[in-house]
Every structure is written in structure tokens, then in C-alpha cells.
Amino acid sequence: MPVFVACKFRPTDARTFTYTWDGEPLAPGDFVKVPDARSDGWKRVEVVSISDDAPPFACKPIIGKIDPDAEILAAIEAGTTDPKPDALTAPVVEF
């Protein structure tokens, strides 16, 4: 049975967008891939809330769940820095 997942594109966004999901359980704070025609076909968004109640509008499906560990490894292998360091790692404080 699908659930309805509210997501934010950026942490500072006030507006959420709702998608459907019928895969493994999700929780607020998880990151998922959603369809996006402007980039490489998908966008990384953060899960804000989950509901069993369908909204009064049609929702696109979530493409898949993002594994933060795999995302960090892919960035390292590509020779780039982590694309979202604030969302995946704690800040380093030096004294």
C-alpha cells in the first residue's frame, strides 16, 4: 500500500511537495530521489513527513531511497567533495 511522502528540496524551504512511495519504510530525515526534468532526470530531496492519507491531488512516485554512505563513496570515487556535507556529516571543530 503506497504512502504519501512530503519532501523539501532545500532545508530552508517552507513549501513541501508530496510524492507516493511503496518501497521500504522511510522516516523523516531520509533522502530520496524524485523526478526532475531540469537535471539528469532526478533530484535529491529530504523526507519531512509521511502519511497514509491521500492528498486531493495527483502525486508523482519517488524513484528510490538514497543511501548516504553510498553517496559519500560515489563522491570520493568521482574525486569531488561530498555534495551535501551539512546533511550527511557532522561539522569538524578545531581548537
C-alpha positions as CSV (number, residue, x, y, z in Angstrom):
1,M,0.0,0.0,0.0
2,P,1.5,3.3,-1.0
3,V,2.2,6.1,1.5
4,F,2.4,9.8,0.8
5,V,5.7,11.5,1.5
6,A,6.1,15.2,1.9
7,C,9.6,16.4,0.9
8,K,11.7,19.6,0.8
9,F,14.2,20.4,-1.9
10,R,16.2,22.6,0.4
11,P,16.3,22.6,4.3
12,T,15.2,26.3,4.3
13,D,12.2,25.7,2.0
14,A,8.8,26.4,3.7
15,R,6.9,24.6,1.0
16,T,6.8,20.8,0.7
17,F,6.0,18.6,-2.3
18,T,4.2,15.3,-1.9
19,Y,5.1,12.1,-3.7
20,T,4.0,8.4,-3.5
21,W,6.2,5.6,-2.2
22,D,5.5,1.9,-1.8
23,G,9.0,0.6,-1.0
24,E,10.9,0.0,2.2
25,P,9.9,2.2,5.2
26,L,11.0,5.8,5.1
27,A,11.4,8.2,8.0
28,P,11.7,12.0,8.3
29,G,15.3,13.0,7.6
30,D,15.8,10.3,4.9
31,F,16.9,11.4,1.4
32,V,15.1,10.2,-1.7
33,K,15.3,10.7,-5.5
34,V,12.3,12.3,-7.2
35,P,11.7,13.0,-10.9
36,D,13.2,16.2,-12.2
37,A,13.2,17.3,-15.9
38,R,15.7,20.0,-15.5
39,S,18.8,18.0,-14.5
40,D,19.8,14.4,-15.0
41,G,16.3,13.1,-14.5
42,W,16.1,13.2,-10.7
43,K,16.7,15.4,-7.7
44,R,17.8,14.7,-4.2
45,V,15.2,15.8,-1.6
46,E,14.7,15.3,2.2
47,V,11.7,13.5,3.6
48,V,9.8,15.7,6.0
49,S,6.7,13.7,6.8
50,I,4.8,10.5,5.8
51,S,1.1,9.9,5.8
52,D,-1.4,7.2,4.8
53,D,-4.0,9.8,3.8
54,A,-4.0,10.6,0.1
55,P,-3.9,14.4,-0.7
56,P,-6.6,15.8,-3.0
57,F,-4.2,16.0,-6.0
58,A,-2.1,13.5,-8.1
59,C,1.4,12.7,-6.8
60,K,4.4,11.5,-8.8
61,P,6.2,8.5,-7.4
62,I,9.6,8.6,-5.6
63,I,12.3,7.0,-7.8
64,G,14.3,5.5,-4.9
65,K,15.8,5.9,-1.5
66,I,19.4,7.4,-1.2
67,D,21.9,5.6,0.9
68,P,24.1,8.3,2.5
69,D,27.1,6.0,2.8
70,A,26.9,5.1,-0.9
71,E,26.5,8.8,-1.8
72,I,29.7,9.7,0.1
73,L,31.7,6.9,-1.5
74,A,30.5,7.9,-5.0
75,A,31.6,11.5,-4.4
76,I,35.1,10.3,-3.2
77,E,35.5,7.9,-6.2
78,A,34.5,10.7,-8.6
79,G,37.1,13.0,-7.0
80,T,34.6,15.5,-5.8
81,T,33.7,16.7,-2.3
82,D,30.5,15.5,-0.7
83,P,27.7,17.4,-2.4
84,K,25.7,17.8,0.8
85,P,28.2,17.8,3.7
86,D,25.9,19.5,6.1
87,A,23.2,16.9,5.7
88,L,25.5,13.9,5.9
89,T,28.3,14.7,8.2
90,A,28.8,16.5,11.5
91,P,30.9,19.7,11.4
92,V,34.5,19.4,12.5
93,V,35.5,21.8,15.2
94,E,39.2,22.6,15.8
95,F,40.5,24.2,18.9
